[in-house]
């Protein structure tokens, strides 16, 4: 069976989330090296990336995830424009790294083709169908229009991963994060936190995301969406993106260090 993989690059992997628009060149170059090796295996790739400090900080300041606030309308509308522009800037940086290594890719900003937020957003996923030798389609978390009085909201890259993974017939759905080896039993840095190698719907986890920065749900949303994807995809993983060679190891051997998500 041909390998078709959807990969999500977490915002905390590709940027410093605490510093406005700080791109992590080294981390992205490491991931791109792995993408080259994955492509050489003959795999078809779909790539999603988060916002990190190119989106979350401004979105938090203006409450963009809550939609239109008439008292803040002027500032919010300016912020929406700026976030969309910043996300395209981040995307250009990532695609530039991919192109430097000789891989072709194509950009699909959600604000151009998607509407609504959450797992049931509307938009034609078939634009991401690609053959092995065709350009890698790349999309990302973005501010999108909505059909209700909120007018706009944030479409998370994790929600994009859910639809791309379940509707494109992928064999592997992989979330690359920037602060741990996978899902831990507690917050990263706590001495008792251990890697959860297999995560099921009833697995107990202690911890929370940084609500001061992250406006799309952090690790909790990744777990939630991963569990939904696992109902349709056998190989769903959350892996340390600082060690991207583990993706290649997984595709070749079927195992690696990280958290495998199971539907039951």
Secondary structure, 3 states (H helix, E strand, C coil): CCCEEEEEECHHHHECCCCCCCECHHHHHHHHHHHHHHHHCCCEEEEEECCHHHCHHHHHHHCHHHCCCHHHHHHHHHHHHHHHHHHHHHHHHHHHHHHHCCCCEEECCHHHHCECCCCCCECCHHHHCCCCCCCEEEEECEEEECCCCCCEEEECHHHHHHHHHHHCCCCEEEEEECCCCCCECCCCCCCCCCECCEECCCCCCCCCCCCCCCCCCHHHHHHHHHHHHCCCCCEEEEEEHHHCHHHHHHHHHCCCCCEEECCC
